[in-house]
């Protein structure tokens, strides 16, 4: 690695850290503005203008958009909303870059094999935020689905007592806890700002990204088109979701051994290899030396070919185990 590269990465890290401190100091002001906005009666034009102002991209975000594209920013914003992570897309992208730079610096200066260590730790730092967001998405979706059946029963009882559908959703948002209360409050806020109920429900389904919620939204939209007893429809949907959750729990218990086997079989060689490499890097050195083999016109040590083949077959084995234990209900 050229000597100037660590200094470039260090300068990038300092610049992004300063930007992060600046954004953190502004977060309290933004939070106060959002709280005040919830209790102020604003007209629809003012609400749209405020929303556009909140979504305005910072100069750093505009620069990043030139490199990654607006479509990537939109996907990141959607993923952050699903995970309920209070970050802007520009902050998320900068966090990935900073963690990758930190991983490269740590690997280059603290481990025995600088190039390989920097590459591995840099990749881990770059992937860590994406894994964090994905885990939060799955946890939040799972908790939402567990609350959904009880929320539908509460909605059904409110409809039987004479409430309208919107009033029933407002009651559910008031009585239930996060995440379903937060998502329903967003939906009700969209309706209050001028969106139709159908569009607000579709946006809710896009944010949560749950098959069970899609069933509820589809049932409501069909009822709006063709008519019918909404109370009975919601009750049937609630019973269907309860049965789906019960069957999914039974399948999860029956496939627990297969999941653990796949986890250990897939992770054990990688973990053992990393531990050996960190403790005694010279152990692997013969694999990366001569003889060299010609691959597509390039001279490659046999060790790289062996590692590539091992990872390839590990990936195939993990995929087959995952397909066997993944049973859709």
C-alpha positions in Angstrom: 0.0 0.0 0.0 1.5 3.4 -0.9 2.6 5.5 2.0 0.2 8.4 1.2 -3.0 6.2 1.3 -3.2 6.0 5.1 -2.9 9.8 5.4 -5.7 10.2 2.8 -7.9 7.8 4.7 -7.1 9.5 8.0 -8.0 12.9 6.5 -11.2 11.5 5.2 -12.0 10.0 8.6 -11.4 13.3 10.4 -13.6 15.2 7.9 -16.4 12.8 8.2 -16.1 12.8 12.0 -16.5 16.6 12.0 -19.5 16.4 9.8 -21.0 13.7 12.1 -20.5 15.9 15.2 -22.2 18.8 13.3 -25.2 16.6 12.4 -25.4 15.3 16.0 -25.6 18.9 17.4 -28.4 19.7 15.0 -30.4 16.6 15.9 -31.9 18.1 19.1 -33.1 21.2 17.1 -34.7 18.9 14.4 -36.4 16.8 17.1 -37.9 19.9 18.8 -39.2 21.1 15.4 -40.8 17.8 14.7 -42.6 17.7 18.1 -43.9 21.2 17.7 -45.1 20.4 14.2 -47.3 17.6 15.5 -49.3 20.0 17.6 -49.5 22.9 15.2 -52.5 23.1 12.8 -50.9 23.7 9.4 -52.5 23.8 6.0 -51.8 21.3 3.4 -49.5 23.6 1.3 -47.5 24.4 4.4 -47.1 20.8 5.3 -45.9 19.9 1.8 -43.4 22.8 1.8 -42.1 21.7 5.2 -41.8 18.1 4.0 -39.8 19.2 1.0 -37.6 21.3 3.2 -36.9 18.4 5.5 -36.0 16.2 2.5 -33.7 18.7 1.0 -30.3 17.1 0.4 -27.2 18.6 2.1 -24.2 19.6 0.1 -22.4 16.5 1.2 -25.4 14.4 0.2 -25.4 16.0 -3.3 -21.7 15.2 -3.7 -22.3 11.6 -2.7 -25.3 11.3 -5.1 -22.9 12.1 -8.0 -21.0 8.9 -7.2 -23.7 6.5 -6.1 -26.8 7.8 -7.9 -30.2 9.0 -6.8 -31.7 5.6 -7.1 -29.3 4.2 -4.5 -30.2 7.0 -2.1 -33.9 6.2 -2.5 -33.3 2.5 -1.7 -31.2 3.5 1.3 -33.9 5.9 2.6 -36.5 3.1 2.2 -34.3 0.6 4.1 -33.6 3.1 6.9 -37.3 3.8 7.2 -38.1 0.1 7.4 -35.5 -0.4 10.1 -36.6 2.8 11.9 -33.0 4.0 12.0 -32.8 7.8 12.5 -30.2 8.5 9.8 -30.2 10.3 6.5 -29.0 8.4 3.4 -25.9 10.6 3.3 -25.0 9.8 6.9 -25.5 6.1 6.2 -23.2 6.2 3.2 -20.6 8.2 5.1 -20.7 5.8 8.0 -19.9 2.9 5.6 -17.0 4.8 4.1 -15.6 5.8 7.5 -15.8 2.3 9.0 -14.2 0.9 5.9 -11.3 3.4 6.2 -10.9 2.6 9.9 -10.8 -1.1 9.1 -8.1 -0.5 6.5 -6.0 1.6 8.9 -6.4 -0.9 11.7 -5.5 -3.8 9.5 -2.6 -2.1 7.9 -0.9 -1.0 11.2 -1.9 -3.6 13.8 -1.7 -7.0 12.1 1.1 -9.1 10.7 -0.1 -9.3 7.1 -0.9 -5.6 6.3 -2.4 -6.0 2.8 -4.7 -8.9 3.5 -5.6 -7.6 7.0 -6.5 -4.1 5.6 -8.6 -5.8 2.8 -10.6 -8.0 5.2 -11.2 -5.4 7.9 -12.1 -2.8 5.3 -14.7 -5.1 3.8 -16.1 -5.9 7.3 -16.3 -2.2 8.2 -18.0 -1.4 4.9 -20.6 -4.2 5.4 -21.2 -3.6 9.1 -23.8 -0.8 8.7 -25.8 -2.8 6.0 -25.9 -5.8 8.3 -27.0 -3.6 11.2 -29.8 -2.1 9.2 -30.9 -5.6 7.9 -31.0 -7.0 11.4 -33.1 -4.1 12.7 -35.5 -4.5 9.7 -36.1 -8.2 10.5 -36.5 -7.6 14.3 -38.9 -4.7 13.7 -40.9 -6.7 11.1 -41.1 -9.7 13.4 -42.4 -7.6 16.3 -44.9 -5.9 14.0 -46.3 -9.2 12.8 -46.7 -10.5 16.4 -48.7 -7.4 17.2 -50.8 -7.5 14.0 -53.3 -10.1 15.1 -54.1 -8.4 18.4 -54.3 -5.0 16.6 -56.8 -6.5 14.1 -59.0 -7.9 16.9 -58.9 -4.4 18.6 -59.8 -2.9 15.2 -62.7 -5.4 14.8 -64.1 -4.6 18.2 -63.9 -0.9 17.6 -65.8 -1.3 14.2 -68.5 -3.4 16.0 -68.9 -0.6 18.5 -69.7 1.9 15.7 -66.3 3.5 15.1 -65.2 4.3 11.5 -62.1 2.6 10.0 -59.9 5.7 10.6 -61.1 6.0 14.2 -60.4 2.3 14.7 -56.9 2.8 13.4 -56.5 5.8 15.7 -57.6 3.7 18.7 -55.2 0.9 17.8 -52.3 3.4 17.4 -53.2 4.8 20.9 -53.5 1.5 22.7 -50.7 -0.6 21.0 -47.0 -0.1 21.5 -44.2 0.5 19.0 -43.7 -0.4 16.1 -47.3 -0.8 15.1 -48.4 2.4 16.9 -45.6 4.4 15.2 -46.4 3.1 11.8 -50.2 3.7 12.2 -49.5 7.2 13.5 -47.5 7.9 10.3 -50.4 6.5 8.2 -52.9 8.7 10.0 -50.7 11.7 9.6 -50.5 11.1 5.8 -54.3 11.0 5.7 -54.5 14.3 7.7 -52.2 15.9 5.3 -54.4 15.1 2.3 -53.5 11.6 1.2 -56.3 9.1 0.6 -56.7 6.1 2.9 -55.8 3.7 0.1 -52.6 5.5 -0.7 -51.7 5.7 3.0 -52.3 2.0 3.5 -50.2 1.1 0.4 -47.4 3.3 1.8 -47.7 1.5 5.1 -47.3 -1.9 3.4 -44.2 -0.6 1.5 -42.6 0.6 4.7 -43.2 -2.5 6.8 -42.7 -5.0 3.9 -44.6 -7.9 5.6 -46.7 -10.5 3.8 -49.1 -10.6 6.7 -49.7 -6.9 6.5 -50.1 -7.2 2.7 -53.0 -9.6 3.3 -54.7 -7.0 5.6 -54.2 -4.2 3.1 -55.4 -6.3 0.2 -58.5 -7.3 2.1 -59.3 -3.7 2.9 -58.8 -2.5 -0.7 -61.0 -5.4 -2.0 -63.7 -4.5 0.5 -63.5 -0.9 -0.6 -64.0 -1.9 -4.3 -66.7 -4.6 -4.0 -68.2 -3.9 -0.6 -69.0 -6.3 2.2 -68.9 -6.5 6.0 -65.5 -5.0 7.0 -65.8 -6.3 10.5 -66.1 -9.9 9.5 -63.4 -9.6 6.9 -60.9 -8.2 9.5 -61.9 -10.9 11.9 -61.2 -13.6 9.4 -57.9 -12.0 8.4 -56.9 -11.9 12.1 -57.7 -15.6 12.5 -55.7 -16.4 9.4 -52.7 -14.4 10.6 -52.8 -16.1 14.0 -52.8 -19.5 12.3 -49.9 -18.5 10.1 -47.9 -17.4 13.1 -48.6 -20.7 14.9 -47.6 -22.8 11.9 -44.4 -20.7 11.4 -43.6 -21.3 15.1 -44.0 -25.0 14.7 -41.8 -25.0 11.6 -39.1 -23.0 13.4 -39.0 -25.5 16.2 -38.8 -28.5 13.8 -36.0 -26.9 11.7 -33.9 -25.6 14.6 -31.4 -28.4 14.4 -30.9 -27.8 10.6 -30.3 -24.1 11.2 -27.7 -24.7 13.9 -26.0 -27.3 11.8 -25.8 -25.0 8.8 -24.5 -22.2 11.0 -21.7 -24.2 12.6 -20.8 -26.0 9.4 -20.6 -22.7 7.4 -18.9 -20.5 10.1 -16.5 -22.9 11.8 -13.9 -23.1 8.9 -13.9 -19.4 8.5 -13.6 -18.6 12.2 -10.8 -21.2 12.6 -9.0 -19.8 9.6 -9.2 -16.2 10.8 -7.9 -17.2 14.3 -5.0 -19.0 12.9 -4.2 -16.2 10.5 -4.3 -13.6 13.3 -2.2 -15.6 15.7 0.5 -16.9 13.2 0.2 -15.3 9.7 3.4 -17.1 8.6 1.4 -20.4 8.7 -0.4 -19.4 5.5 2.6 -17.9 3.7 3.5 -21.1 1.7 0.1 -21.0 0.1 0.7 -17.6 -1.4 4.1 -18.2 -2.8 5.4 -20.1 -5.8 4.5 -22.1 -7.7 2.3 -19.8 -9.7 -0.5 -21.0 -12.0 -1.8 -19.2 -15.1 -5.4 -18.2 -14.8 -6.8 -16.0 -17.6 -3.3 -14.9 -18.4 -2.5 -14.0 -14.8 0.0 -15.7 -12.5 -1.9 -16.7 -9.4 -0.6 -18.7 -6.4 -2.3 -21.9 -5.6 -3.5 -20.6 -2.2 -5.8 -18.1 -3.9 -7.3 -20.8 -6.0 -7.8 -23.1 -3.0 -9.4 -20.3 -1.0 -11.7 -19.4 -3.8 -12.8 -23.0 -4.3 -13.4 -23.5 -0.6 -15.5 -20.4 -0.3 -17.5 -21.4 -3.4 -18.4 -24.8 -2.0 -19.1 -23.4 1.4 -21.6 -21.0 -0.2 -23.2 -23.8 -2.2 -23.6 -25.9 1.0 -25.0 -23.0 3.0 -27.5 -22.2 0.2 -28.7 -25.9 0.0 -29.2 -26.0 3.8 -31.0 -22.7 3.7 -33.3 -24.0 0.9 -34.1 -27.2 2.8 -35.1 -25.5 6.1 -36.9 -22.5 4.4 -40.6 -23.6 4.3 -43.0 -21.0 3.2 -46.4 -20.8 4.8 
